[in-house]
Amino acid sequence: MHRPNMNNPFTPIMKSYNTTTLTAGRRALLAGLICAGVLGLMGPLGRMLLGLPLLLLAPGYLIERHSATRDLLGLPRLTIWIGLSLSLWPLLYLWITSLGLRLGDPVLWLLAILLALGSAAAAWRDLGWEGQATAHGEARETAHRAVSTGLLLLTLWVRMEQIKDLALPAWVDSVHHALMIRVAAEQGAAPFTLRPYLPVDDLPYHWGYHVLMATLMRLSGLDLVTLMLVPGQMLNVLCGLVVAGLAQYLWRRPVAALGALLVVGLLSIMPAYYVSWGRYTQLCGLVLLPGLAITWGEALRVGRPSHWAFIALQLAGLSLVHFRVLIFALALLAVQAALWAVVARWPQIRQRGLAMAFSGIAVLLLTAPWLWLLARRTLMPALATNGLAGGGNYNAFSSGLLWSGQNEWLVGMALLGALIGLWQRKHAALVMLLWTGLLLILSNPWLLTYLAPALGLALLLWSLRGHNVPTGIIGLGLLLINPWLVALPYLWLITNDVVIISLFVPIAVLIGGGTALFWDSLILRIRWPRILALGASALLLGLGLWGGLAQRSVINQVTILATPADRAALTWVEVNTPPEAVFLINHSGWLPGAQRGVDGGWWILPLTGRQTSTPPVLYMYGDPAYVAHVQAVEQQIAAFTPGQEAALFDLIAREGITHLYFGPQAGTLKPEIFVGHPGFEVVYQVDGVTIIMLRR
């Protein structure tokens, strides 16, 4: 029978196993099962609150519970469960779709029931461990749990406050995320095709988040809008939890988790601001990343086969969730491996290297259909046209984004935490600093032309001192990589903005670690540790409340395209227009070659299935002739000026437009252009939204 590792720093109390006793953990499980039954009877929202934890925890828990990572307890182990679960769902959909199958409702419900029963039975057995703790150790653990629970509840309240006035998810990405979720839910498969809504096949857009939400949508019956807003914010809360798990694992101190949780959830503007952009996919990838990093650390430390299998699963899953975050993760894993290799012995390095190779092969095999699709649709065309290199000001450094919110003093605190960690020779501080530096190099490859000569000069001097010719040759080669001889372009995949909005992860981990080290030094000098602990807990919760109150209005009003009037009009559209209806909507410029809608009319396709003159931007993955045709229509609408009514009416007839949608937001076209003309009839006009139908 497996027993916890009592030498593990994450195990503060001794425990014994009892097969029959109704332990505190088992009582909590029974209470949870009763609450789950009540939630299941509360309609779609209740089933969502029941289904989301099931999807995010049960698969990872069931496959991890027999592995060597059971040496880890608390947040780090929970973080691994989440990372594994987020990986397994996309992989399931990938292979079901690749084999030409569909995940039908009966199979999905059977799978959910088996997961629920299996995790409940496993938890009943695992919760048979009964504590034999000292009063001091138990009080300390209870205090940590109470503060972390308070911070989580504060974060959840703030995230719900942020979306309470949103009629529809904000900005551009949300529109095509909604369409992909709808397609995945209706097909029971990965959204490789967007038909019948858009003529797009072999879609090379990451879709791991979308199949997770589609699964939750089918299990809960929740509407698409609420599904994106509420679980999206719950994922945002979860991001703080897993970053806290990473901080606790790297620093080996529970206090580090509290500091990281406070920063991510309530002080840093990121990832709270993600809701303003609809960046649900990147958020999902960042939720997966900490579990992968913890598993990687355990694999380097212990090196058991189960570790490498979990790494393969999580790397494969992350490639389906968000490719940019996959690159971030690989950079972090490279830093962890390099620092480990510096102090490891050669036999260990060789053994781990072979395991890494096998894990890499497993990742390639697990994701083979997806990688082949990416190669055909993205990589080979980009290589043929040198399309991997970016241009223009797309990678411009945004100082306003870097120093937004409380970032100025958060960055300062992170640097202070890093200095304290380096002074005390803490491995975690060096990992986070090197990872951050590597991320900056990935978004600015030209930095290599300055770093390489410095390293080359050092190697050259070293070789001259020790008469080491190979090292000297390497040093000379690095000297040639300099700004006068080499100009490195940046890659469009990794930009400064993408890196900046992800820096909250290393910032939080460094602040959490610095907080833990400061606490360790303080607690040794205080005669009344309990009073100090109470004061520190009150301070953390007070800071959280202060930060949370400031974050309630984090959403940028510019990114809100739809109003409650738009949402009511969309409900009318779904009920009162035929499925084959085609809407003309207003649009505005967004990225080069891509337009965005200006009001709720842009949501007509993902929410009602009716076509629009400006589709979600994923239409650009369609056939070139189709893309060119849509762009030509958009250009003609954007160029309209008074006096060109005849040409506009001809366009409407030629494109088979049946309805025109005008929301409260101003656009190029106005209802007045059409009102009073023969064949145009106002059929809806409420709260600033006007819908006109053509009578042919």
N, C-alpha and C positions, 0 to 999 in steps of 0.2 A: 504494500500500500504506500502511495506517494505521500511524503511529508514535506512541509515547507523547509527551505534551507534557512536554518537559524542564524547563519553567519551573514546573511544578506542584510545590507544596511536599510533595505526597505521593509524589513520585518521587525518592528519595534517590540513585539510581545511574543511570548511563547504560547503555542497552541497545542491542543490535543484533539484527537478525532473520536467522535462518539456516533455510533450508527443509529441510535434510537432517540437520543435526547432532542427535544425541541429547542435548539439553540436560538440565540438572539437573531442570528442570520436567517434561520429557517422561519422564525416568526415574521421577520421582515419580508421574506419571500412570499409567505402566505398572504400577508397584507397587500403586497404588490399584485398578486394574482387576483385578489378580490377587486382591487382598483381597476385592473385590466378588464375584468368582466363588466364592471360598470361603464368604463370608457367604450367598450364594444357596443353598448346599448344606447350610446349618446349620439348616434348619427355619424355623418361623415367626419366632422371635426374630431369627435372622440376616437373614431377608428384611425384617423391620422395620428393622433397622439399615442395610440397603441402601436400602430404599424411602423412608425419611423424608428423607435428604439429597436424593434424587432429586426428591421432590415439592417440597421447600423451596428448591432451588437451580436445578435445570435449566430450568424455564420462564422464570424471570426472567433467568437468564444468557443464554439463547438470544435473547430479544427485545431485551435491553439491549446486547449486545456490539457492535453496529454503530452505537450512538448516540454522541452527544457526551459522555455521562458516562464514556466510556472515559478521559477526562482524569483521572478519579479512580482511585486504585489502593488496594489493601489493603482495610481494614475498611469504609470508606464505600461502596465499590462493592459489596462482599459484602452489605452491609446493604440496598442497593437491590435486589439479586437476591432476597433473602428477602422484601422487601415486595411486589415484583411477583408472585412465585410465590404468596404467600399471598392475593393478590387474584385471580389468574387462575383458580384452582380453583373458588372460589365462583361467579365469573361464568360459567364453563363450565356448572356445574350449574344456575344460574339459567335460562339460555336453553335448555338441554336440557329442563328441566322445563316451562318456559313454552310450548315448542313441542310438548308432549305426547310427548316422546321419553324414552328411558331409556339410561343408560350401561351397556350390558351388559358382561359379563366379557371377551368377545373384543375388543371395541373398547377397553376399558380397558387390557388387556394390550398391544394393538398400540400404543396411545398411550404407555404406559410404555417399551416397547422403542424406539420412535422417539425419545423424549426421551433415553433413555440413549445411543443411538448418535449422535444429533445433538450432544449435549453433549460426548461423548467426542471426536468429530471436531473440533468447534470448539475444545475445550481443547487438542488436539494442535497445532492451528495457532497458537493464541494463546501456547502455551508454547514457541514457537520463538524467543522473545526471549532472548537470551543476555547475561548480565550482564557489564559492564566496570566494575567498582566499585573504589574505593579500599579499602584494607584497613580504614581507620577506619570508612567508611560501611557496609561489609559487616558488620563486627563489631557496630556499633550496631544494625543491622537484625536480626542474629541474636540479639542480647541481648533486644530487644523481643519477638521471636517466641518465644524460650524462656520468658520470664516470662509472657507472655500464655497460652502453652500450659499452663504450670504452673498458672496461676490457673483456666483452664478445666477442667483435669483435677481439680483440687481441688473446684471447684463441682459437677462431675458426680458425684464420689464422695459429696459431702455430700447431693446431691439423691437419690441412690439409697439412701443410709443412711436418709433421712427416711421412705421408703416401705417399707422392708424388712419391717416388722411389720404393714403394712396388709393385711387380708384382702380388703377392697373399698375403693374410693375413699370419702373422707370426706364427711360432712354431706349437705346437702339437694340442692344444685345437681347433684351428681354423678349422682343417680338419673335426673333427666330428661335430662341430657346423654347418659347411656348409652342411654336409650330412643330419642332422636333419632338417635344414631349407628347403632343397630340398624335403624331405619326407613330411613335414607338408604342403608345398605349393602344392605338387602334390595330396595329399590325401584330403586336406581341413579339416584336423583333427589334433589332438594332436599326436605327433610321438611316440605312445606307441609301435609300431612295425616299424622296419627298412626294412621290406620286400618291394620290391623284391631285394634290394641291399645287405642286410645282413640278415642271418637267426636268427634274434633277435626279440623276442616277450616280451611283458610286460616289456618294458625298464624302469628301475627305476632311470632315470636321469632327473634332472629338465629341463623343456622345455618351460618355460614362455617366455623367450627371443626369442626362435626360432619361436614360433607361431606369435609373433609380427612382426618379420622380414619376415616371410612367407606371412603375410597379406600385408605388405608393398610391397613385391616383386610382388604379384599378382595385386595390384592396380596400381603400377608404371610401371611394365614390365622391371624393372632394372635387369641386369645380377647379378648372385650370388656373384661374387667377389666384384664388386662395392657396392653391397648392404651391404656386411659385413664391408668394409673399410670405406665408407663415413658416413652412418648412425651410425656406431659404434663410430666414432670420434665425431659425433654430440651428441650422448648420453654422451660421455665423457665431452663435453662442458656443457651439461645439468646438469651433476653431480655437477659442481661448482655452478650452479644457485640454485639448491635445497638445498645444504649445506648452501648457503648464506641465503636462506629462513628460515632454521632451526636456524641459528645464530641470525637473526633478531627477530624471534619469542621468543627465549629463553632470549635474552638480552634486548628486547623491544627497540632496537635502530637501525635505518637504517644504521648507520656507521658500525655496526658489520657485516652487510651483505657485505659491500664493502671489508672489511678486509678478510672475509672468501672466497669471490669470488676470490680475488687476490691470496690467498694461494693455493686454489684447482686448479685454472685454470692455473697459471703461475709460481708459486714458488715451490710447492711441486712436487717431482718426481712422486708421486702417485696422481691421477690415470693415469697420462699421460703414464706411463710405461706399463700400462695394454695392450696397443696395441702390445707390444713386446711379450707378452704371449698369446694373443688372449683371454683374460679373459673378454669376453663380457657378460657372464651370471652374474658373481659377480658384474660387473659394473652396470648392469641393476638392480640388487637387491639393491645396494647402492643408486641408483637414487630413488628407491621406499621408502627407509627407512625414510628419513626426513619427508615426508608427513605423514607417520604413526605416527611418534613421535609428530608432531604438533597436529594431530587429537587426540591423546591420552592425550596430555596436555589440550586441550579444553574439552575433555570428563571428565577429573578429575576436571576441573575448573567449568564447567557449567553442564555437565552430562545430556544432552538432548538425547533422543532416536536416533536421526540421527547420533550423534557422535559415538555411540556404533555400529550402523549399518555400518558406514564407517570403523571403526576399524576392524570389522569382515571381510569386503570385502578386506581390505588391508593385513591383516594377512593371509587370505586364498590365495590371489594372490601371496604374497611373498613366501609362501611355494611351489608354483609352479615355481617361478623364480629362487630362490637360497636358499637351506635349511640352509647353514651356515650363510648367512646374516639374515635369520629368527631368528636363535639363537642369533645373535648380537642384533637384534631388540628387542627380548624378554628381553634381559639383560638391554637394555636402558629403556624399559617400566617399568621393575621392579624397577629400580633406581628412575624413575620419580614418580611411585606410592608410594614407600617407603617414599620419602621425602615429598610428599603431605600428606601422612597419619600421619606423625609426628605432623602436625599442624592442621589437620582436626578434626572435632567433630565426635563422634561415630555414630550418625544417618547418617551423610554423608558417613562415611566409610562403613557402612552396605549397604546403597543404592548403592554406587558405586561397592561394592563387588558383589552384586546381578547382576548388569549390566555387570560386567566383566565375571561372570559365564555364563550369557546368550550369550554374545559375543563369549566366548569360545565354547559353544555348537554350535552356528551358524557356526563357523569356521570348526568344525568337520563335520557338515552336508554339508557345501559347498564343502569340499574337500574329502568327504568320498571315492569316487572311487580311488582317488590318494593315500590316506592314506592306503587303503586296499592293493593296489598294492605294496607300499613301505613295508608294514608289511610282505607280502608274499615273496617278492623278496630280501629284504635287512635286515629288523629288525630280523625276526625269524631265518634266517640262521646265522646271526651274533651272536645272543644270544646263539644259539646251539653250536657254536664253539668259544665262547668268542671273537668274532671278533670285538667288539666295542673298545677294548683296542689296542692302538698302540704299536709299538715296534721298536727296532733298532734306527737309527738316523733320522727317518722321521720327528721327532719334534725338531730336533736340532735348537738351537737359532742362527740365522744368524745376527751377528753384522754388517756385511757389508751391508745387506739389510736394517737394521734399520737406519744406518747412511749414506745411499746413498744420492746423490744429495745435496740439501741444508738442509737436515734434522737436522743436528747438531744445527744450529742456529734457525730453526723453532721450534724444541722441546724446546729450551731455551726460545724462545718468548712465546710459549704456556704456559710453567710453570710460566713465569712472568705474563701473562694474568690471569692465575688461581690464583696466589697470590694476585694480585690487586683485583680480583673479590671476593676472600674470605675475604680480608681485609674490603671490602665494603659490605660484607654479601649478595653477589649476588647468587641467586639460581642457575643460569646457570653454574657458575664455579664448584659448588659442583656436579651438575648432570654429567658434562663431566668428572670430576676426578673420581667419583665413577664408572661411566660406563667403563672408561679405565681400572681401577683396576679390575673390574669384568671380562672384556675380557681377561686380563692377567691370571686371576685365571682359566677361562675356558680352556685356552690353557696350563696351568700348574697347574693341580689340586693339586699337591704336596704342593703348597703354603698354602693350607688349613691346613695342618698338623703343620704349624708354626703360622698361624693366629688364629686357633681355641684355642690352649692353652692360648694364651695371652688374648683372650676374656673370656675364662673360668676362668682364674685367677681374672680378673676384676669382673666378676659376683660373684665369690666365696667371694671375699673381701666385695663386696656390701651386699651380703646375711648375712655375719657375723656381719656387722655393723647394719643391720636392722632386724636381726633375721628372715629372709625370707627363709624358708626351700626349697620351690620349686625352687627359683632362685639358691640356693646353689647346689641343685641336678643337675640342668642344667649346672652350672659351672664345677662341677666334671666330668660330661659327656664330656664336651668339652676338659677338661684336658687330657682325655684318647685319644683324636685324636691328636697324636703327632708323630714326625718322628721315635721315638723308637718303637712304637707299630703299626703304620699304614703306609702302603706304597700305595699311590694312583697312578695308571697308568694314562697316558693321553689318551684321546679319539681321535681316528684317524680323526674324523670329524672336530675337531677344533685344528689347529696346530699354532705354533708360527708365521710361515711365513704368514698364512692367516690373523692373527690378525695384524701383522706388516704392511702389505700392505693396511690395512683398517684404520689405525690410523690417516690418513690424515683428517678424518671427525672430531674427537674431537680436533685435533690440530688446524684445521682451525676455528672451532667454538670458541675455547679459544683465539686464536690470534685476531679474529674478535671482541670478547667481550672486550679484553684488549685494542684494538685500540679505541673502542667506549668510554670506560671509560676514557682513556687518553685524548681523544678529548674533552669530556665533561669538564674535569678539565682545559684544555688549553683554551677553548673558553671563559671561564669566566674571564681569566686574560689578554686577548688580546683586545686592543682598536680598532683594525681594523679587525673585523671578516671576512669581505668579502675577504680581501687580504689573510688572513690566509686560507680561504676555497679554494681560487684559488691555493695557494701554495701546500696545502695538496692534491688537485686533481691532480696537475702536478706531485707530488711525487708518488702517487699511480700508475698513468699511466706510469711514468718513471720506477718504480720498475717492473711493469708488462712487459714492453718492454724488460728490462734487463733479467728478468726471462724467457720470451718467446724465446729470441734469444738463450739462453743457452739450452732450451729444444728442439730445432728443430731437434737435432740428438739423441733423447732419445732412439730410437730403438737399441737394442743390435744386432749387426750384426750376432752373433752366432745363433740367433733364426730365421734368414731369411733362409728358406729352398729352396725357389723357386726363379728363376730369370726370366727376361722377355723372355729369350730363352725357359724356361719351359712353360710359358704361351702360347707362339706361338705354341709350340709342342703339347700342350693339345688341342688347337683348331684344329690342324691337326688330332689328334687322334679321336676327335668327328666326323669329317667329313669323314675320310678315313678308319676307322676300323668298323667292324660289332659290333652291340650291345652286342653280346655274347662273344666278345674278352676277354681274360684273360692275364694280364700283370705280368711278373716277374719284381720286382723292388728291388733296394738295400734298406737295412734298418740298423738301429743302435739301441743300447740299450737305454732305457728310464727309466721306472720304473720297479721294480721286476715283471717279468712275462709278460711285455709289451714291444713291440718294436715300433720304429717310423721310418718313411721314412726319407731319407736323401736329397731328391730333389723333384722337381715338380711331379715326378711319383706317389708320395703318394696322390696327388690331383686327380688322374685319376678317382677314384670311385665317389667322390662327384660332380665333374664337368662334367664328361662324362657318368657316369653310368656303365663303364666297370670295371670288377673285377681286383683286384691286389693280389699278393702273400702275402703282408702285408696290411691288411685292416685297416681302422680307428680303434682306440683302443676300440671303443664301441663294437667291436665283442666279447670282453671278457664277455659280458652279455648274450652270446648265450649259447646253449647247451654245457655241459662240454666236450662231445666227440668232438664237432666241435672246441671248443677252444683248446683242446689238439692237434688236428690235425694241426691247423694253427701254433701253437707254434712249433710243430715238424718240419714242413716245414721251418719255420724261422731259427731254430737251424741248420738245415742241410745247408742252404744257408750261414749262418754266419760262419760255420766251414769249408767252402770250402778253400782248398789250391791247388796250382798247382799240377797236377797229378791225381786229382779226377774228371776230366772232364766227364768220363763215368758215374759216379754216379750222377753228376749234370744233364746230359742229360736224364738219366732215370727219375729223379725227374720231369723234365720239361714235359716229355711225360706222366708220371703218373698223374700229376696235371692238364693236359689239357691246359698248357700254350700255347698261340698263338703268343704272342709278348713279347719282352724284352725292357725295358726302361732304358736308362742310361743318367742322367743329368750331368750338369757341376760339381756338387759336387762329390767328390771321395767316392767310396763305395767298398765293398768287391769284387763284380763282375765287370769285365771290358768288354767292347765290344770286345777286342782282343781275348777273350776266345772263342768267337763264330764265328767271321769273318773268312771265308775260310772253315768252316766245312760244309759238305753237309746238306742241309735242312734249313740253316740259311741265310737269305737275308736282307741286310741293305736297309730299305725302307724310312728312314728319317735321315738326318744328317745335322743339321744346328746349328751354334753357340754353339757347344759343346754338343748338345743333339743328341743322337743316338737312333733310334728305329729299332729293328731287328724283322722280321717276320719269323715264321716257315713255311716252305713248306713241307707238309706231303704227 
